């Protein structure tokens, strides 16, 4: 345990833990030090210098984000010297920055903009030095604008250390320095898995999603089209947060009302197909257990994880569930089951998904996801794009009257809603998997051992007539790498693994922290969003996927049973091996066939 001692910041005597930096000690005492490159979830890089402070005994200012506290230290955070130093740094940044705030996606969310406003810097005092370069639009999901990049390094840190994808790097130094992709071929020609964590952590508008808002508006106003929309579990908590409600508050009925006010023809819910995913994936797990397969089944809901697996672990592709994600299941069913039920020509259906995830844009464009005879999901909007549509339509979200979704593919259980948090898919699967194996109902449905933000969580669940089912949950791709390296080693050495079932989510915290969520969401806020989903689950009348009456109906009317021939044709998929240099697929590594 670190020792404690006294320091003084701005005349205030503090007793601090010796493991802290000056910035951390100041934050605990509610003393403001401006920052730009610093983020509480990431290791400090000391790149920007905005957080400089004066420390006794040191002639030059020190960077508070990386300078540890020492006994007796005296710190000043706000002097004329520091104010001028910070203003000079900001002027240098702005002189080499595309200052187009009113039209920037990060407007009112930009940390640089906030600092400039707070410090009273006038733009007409600046000497423009920017030499504009083209946008990087090589990716289906992510757009890079180097003209708005301030080289803070957050995107590099999160890509290389939190996600271990290594798609971004620094090139050159000083004023000529910039952030680029390998060989400078563009992010779409890199190992990028489209997780979008770089966007979430970017303090400016240098990284954004490739927007499909205008295409969706055109479809809505096209009278020959029937536009159907689905919304992921995590959307309903991030909306509440964005409109001034608590981050842990669920706004499901207001979300439905906003979608209807925007003009979607049919409003249903991805949570329904989250329940359906449990039935398909759970049946797959039970079949593997009964067949004595001694390799784990790994969940397949996260498209960032799937591309990561195809790039770095294609040899373990046969461990990954072939079940499509809830979004893709909804997409294919909207143009088959729904079209048949409503007697609508599937060619006229436009299927829109609102997701907390930029990788879903890439998933929607995967050519193999067209089992309806069309592109199953036409457009994917991130939470940020949905928010822009709400504001563009002039909708007063906070004061909306609640609305109900349309029937058919909208009813969901508590199990479906917790998909949005890390560990949620595992917990939902175990609630129904227990019944699929034993024929009995699991009494205590809250499996808290798989909840929380620990990087890798493990648990053993006793199942009568089977024994202990060993499961693991990982979120964030660095943690996924640790877990899959262990699985690979076990299989290579013994031909089997200690785990039976594994859940992996590409984004830290799960979908509540997805790359399409509003900017400014750190891990603490993600925990609050997860809490909202668990509260929604707790209030649900039905908390197990196999008890969902709409799920029962779709099997009776259309799919037959889980993993049936038609279910496998429509609801399951294949995987590919991808190059670690440019992310392109090189060969198909799985077949689309039922496991039983």
ChimeraX attribute file (.defattr): number of C-alpha atoms within 10 A of each C-alpha:
attribute: neighborCount
match mode: 1-to-1
recipient: residues
	/A:1	6
	/A:2	9
	/A:3	9
	/A:4	15
	/A:5	15
	/A:6	16
	/A:7	20
	/A:8	18
	/A:9	20
	/A:10	13
	/A:11	10
	/A:12	11
	/A:13	14
	/A:14	17
	/A:15	13
	/A:16	24
	/A:17	17
	/A:18	17
	/A:19	15
	/A:20	18
	/A:21	19
	/A:22	27
	/A:23	26
	/A:24	22
	/A:25	22
	/A:26	21
	/A:27	12
	/A:28	11
	/A:29	15
	/A:30	9
	/A:31	15
	/A:32	13
	/A:33	19
	/A:34	19
	/A:35	21
	/A:36	22
	/A:37	24
	/A:38	25
	/A:39	17
	/A:40	11
	/A:41	13
	/A:42	15
	/A:43	15
	/A:44	16
	/A:45	16
	/A:46	21
	/A:47	15
	/A:48	20
	/A:49	23
	/A:50	25
	/A:51	24
	/A:52	27
	/A:53	26
	/A:54	21
	/A:55	20
	/A:56	12
	/A:57	8
	/A:58	8
	/A:59	8
	/A:60	11
	/A:61	18
	/A:62	18
	/A:63	22
	/A:64	29
	/A:65	26
	/A:66	19
	/A:67	16
	/A:68	16
	/A:69	23
	/A:70	18
	/A:71	14
	/A:72	13
	/A:73	17
	/A:74	19
	/A:75	21
	/A:76	17
	/A:77	22
	/A:78	15
	/A:79	12
	/A:80	7
	/A:81	11
	/A:82	18
	/A:83	15
	/A:84	12
	/A:85	15
	/A:86	20
	/A:87	17
	/A:88	14
	/A:89	13
	/A:90	20
	/A:91	19
	/A:92	16
	/A:93	20
	/A:94	23
	/A:95	16
	/A:96	20
	/A:97	20
	/A:98	21
	/A:99	16
	/A:100	11
	/A:101	14
	/A:102	9
	/A:103	8
	/A:104	17
	/A:105	19
	/A:106	21
	/A:107	15
	/A:108	13
	/A:109	16
	/A:110	18
	/A:111	19
	/A:112	21
	/A:113	17
	/A:114	13
	/A:115	18
	/A:116	16
	/A:117	11
	/A:118	10
	/A:119	14
	/A:120	9
	/A:121	16
	/A:122	10
	/A:123	13
	/A:124	7
	/A:125	9
	/A:126	13
	/A:127	12
	/A:128	16
	/A:129	13
	/A:130	15
	/A:131	9
	/A:132	13
	/A:133	9
	/A:134	9
	/A:135	13
	/A:136	19
	/A:137	15
	/A:138	15
	/A:139	19
	/A:140	20
	/A:141	26
	/A:142	26
	/A:143	22
	/A:144	23
	/A:145	17
	/A:146	21
	/A:147	19
	/A:148	22
	/A:149	21
	/A:150	24
	/A:151	21
	/A:152	21
	/A:153	25
	/A:154	25
	/A:155	24
	/A:156	25
	/A:157	21
	/A:158	26
	/A:159	24
	/A:160	17
	/A:161	16
	/A:162	22
	/A:163	26
	/A:164	18
	/A:165	22
	/A:166	19
	/A:167	25
	/A:168	24
	/A:169	17
	/A:170	14
	/A:171	14
	/A:172	9
	/A:173	8
	/A:174	8
	/A:175	10
	/A:176	7
	/A:177	12
	/A:178	18
	/A:179	19
	/A:180	19
	/A:181	21
	/A:182	19
	/A:183	10
	/A:184	14
	/A:185	13
	/A:186	21
	/A:187	26
	/A:188	22
	/A:189	19
	/A:190	24
	/A:191	24
	/A:192	27
	/A:193	27
	/A:194	29
	/A:195	31
	/A:196	30
	/A:197	26
	/A:198	23
	/A:199	28
	/A:200	24
	/A:201	24
	/A:202	29
	/A:203	27
	/A:204	26
	/A:205	26
	/A:206	23
	/A:207	25
	/A:208	24
	/A:209	25
	/A:210	19
	/A:211	20
	/A:212	15
	/A:213	16
	/A:214	10
	/A:215	11
	/A:216	21
	/A:217	14
	/A:218	11
	/A:219	19
	/A:220	19
	/A:221	13
	/A:222	11
	/A:223	10
	/A:224	10
	/A:225	17
	/A:226	21
	/A:227	22
	/A:228	21
	/A:229	26
	/A:230	29
	/A:231	27
	/A:232	27
	/A:233	27
	/A:234	31
	/A:235	28
	/A:236	28
	/A:237	27
	/A:238	32
	/A:239	27
	/A:240	23
	/A:241	20
	/A:242	17
	/A:243	13
	/A:244	10
	/A:245	15
	/A:246	16
	/A:247	23
	/A:248	23
	/A:249	21
	/A:250	25
	/A:251	20
	/A:252	22
	/A:253	15
	/A:254	21
	/A:255	26
	/A:256	26
	/A:257	19
	/A:258	24
	/A:259	22
	/A:260	17
	/A:261	14
	/A:262	18
	/A:263	15
	/A:264	21
	/A:265	16
	/A:266	16
	/A:267	23
	/A:268	21
	/A:269	28
	/A:270	29
	/A:271	30
	/A:272	30
	/A:273	28
	/A:274	29
	/A:275	32
	/A:276	29
	/A:277	30
	/A:278	29
	/A:279	23
	/A:280	23
	/A:281	26
	/A:282	31
	/A:283	22
	/A:284	21
	/A:285	26
	/A:286	16
	/A:287	18
	/A:288	18
	/A:289	19
	/A:290	11
	/A:291	11
	/A:292	9
	/A:293	15
	/A:294	16
	/A:295	23
	/A:296	26
	/A:297	26
	/A:298	26
	/A:299	29
	/A:300	25
	/A:301	24
	/A:302	24
	/A:303	24
	/A:304	28
	/A:305	24
	/A:306	25
	/A:307	28
	/A:308	27
	/A:309	25
	/A:310	26
	/A:311	25
	/A:312	18
	/A:313	17
	/A:314	22
	/A:315	13
	/A:316	18
	/A:317	20
	/A:318	17
	/A:319	18
	/A:320	23
	/A:321	22
	/A:322	28
	/A:323	27
	/A:324	26
	/A:325	25
	/A:326	26
	/A:327	29
	/A:328	27
	/A:329	25
	/A:330	32
	/A:331	34
	/A:332	24
	/A:333	23
	/A:334	26
	/A:335	26
	/A:336	20
	/A:337	20
	/A:338	20
	/A:339	16
	/A:340	14
	/A:341	12
	/A:342	9
	/A:343	9
	/A:344	14
	/A:345	13
	/A:346	20
	/A:347	14
	/A:348	14
	/A:349	23
	/A:350	25
	/A:351	26
	/A:352	25
	/A:353	26
	/A:354	25
	/A:355	29
	/A:356	32
	/A:357	34
	/A:358	31
	/A:359	30
	/A:360	30
	/A:361	27
	/A:362	20
	/A:363	24
	/A:364	23
	/A:365	18
	/A:366	13
	/A:367	11
	/A:368	13
	/A:369	24
	/A:370	18
	/A:371	21
	/A:372	19
	/A:373	12
	/A:374	16
	/A:375	21
	/A:376	30
	/A:377	30
	/A:378	19
	/A:379	22
	/A:380	32
	/A:381	26
	/A:382	30
	/A:383	26
	/A:384	26
	/A:385	23
	/A:386	21
	/A:387	20
	/A:388	14
	/A:389	20
	/A:390	18
	/A:391	12
	/A:392	10
	/A:393	13
	/A:394	11
	/A:395	15
	/A:396	12
	/A:397	20
	/A:398	15
	/A:399	8
	/A:400	15
	/A:401	12
	/A:402	13
	/A:403	15
	/A:404	15
	/A:405	20
	/A:406	14
	/A:407	12
	/A:408	18
	/A:409	23
	/A:410	19
	/A:411	20
	/A:412	27
	/A:413	25
	/A:414	24
	/A:415	34
	/A:416	31
	/A:417	30
	/A:418	29
	/A:419	29
	/A:420	29
	/A:421	30
	/A:422	32
	/A:423	30
	/A:424	27
	/A:425	29
	/A:426	27
	/A:427	24
	/A:428	28
	/A:429	29
	/A:430	25
	/A:431	24
	/A:432	26
	/A:433	27
	/A:434	20
	/A:435	16
	/A:436	18
	/A:437	19
	/A:438	13
	/A:439	10
	/A:440	11
	/A:441	14
	/A:442	16
	/A:443	7
	/A:444	7
	/A:445	16
	/A:446	17
	/A:447	16
	/A:448	11
	/A:449	15
	/A:450	23
	/A:451	19
	/A:452	17
	/A:453	19
	/A:454	15
	/A:455	18
	/A:456	19
	/A:457	20
	/A:458	14
	/A:459	16
	/A:460	14
	/A:461	14
	/A:462	12
	/A:463	16
	/A:464	11
	/A:465	8
	/A:466	11
	/A:467	10
	/A:468	13
	/A:469	17
	/A:470	17
	/A:471	22
	/A:472	22
	/A:473	29
	/A:474	30
	/A:475	28
	/A:476	26
	/A:477	27
	/A:478	21
	/A:479	23
	/A:480	25
	/A:481	20
	/A:482	13
	/A:483	19
	/A:484	20
	/A:485	13
	/A:486	14
	/A:487	20
	/A:488	17
	/A:489	13
	/A:490	16
	/A:491	17
	/A:492	11
	/A:493	10
	/A:494	8
	/A:495	11
	/A:496	17
	/A:497	19
	/A:498	15
	/A:499	20
	/A:500	21
	/A:501	23
	/A:502	25
	/A:503	27
	/A:504	30
	/A:505	29
	/A:506	34
	/A:507	26
	/A:508	27
	/A:509	29
	/A:510	27
	/A:511	30
	/A:512	32
	/A:513	31
	/A:514	31
	/A:515	32
	/A:516	29
	/A:517	28
	/A:518	22
	/A:519	19
	/A:520	15
	/A:521	20
	/A:522	17
	/A:523	16
	/A:524	12
	/A:525	18
	/A:526	25
	/A:527	22
	/A:528	19
	/A:529	31
	/A:530	31
	/A:531	20
	/A:532	26
	/A:533	28
	/A:534	23
	/A:535	17
	/A:536	20
	/A:537	20
	/A:538	15
	/A:539	11
	/A:540	15
	/A:541	10
	/A:542	16
	/A:543	25
	/A:544	27
	/A:545	28
	/A:546	23
	/A:547	14
	/A:548	20
	/A:549	13
	/A:550	19
	/A:551	22
	/A:552	16
	/A:553	13
	/A:554	18
	/A:555	15
	/A:556	11
	/A:557	11
	/A:558	15
	/A:559	20
	/A:560	15
	/A:561	17
	/A:562	20
	/A:563	25
	/A:564	16
	/A:565	14
	/A:566	14
	/A:567	19
	/A:568	20
	/A:569	15
	/A:570	24
	/A:571	28
	/A:572	24
	/A:573	22
	/A:574	19
	/A:575	22
	/A:576	20
	/A:577	22
	/A:578	23
	/A:579	17
	/A:580	18
	/A:581	14
	/A:582	19
	/A:583	21
	/A:584	18
	/A:585	15
	/A:586	12
	/A:587	13
	/A:588	13
	/A:589	16
	/A:590	16
	/A:591	12
	/A:592	12
	/A:593	14
	/A:594	15
	/A:595	13
	/A:596	11
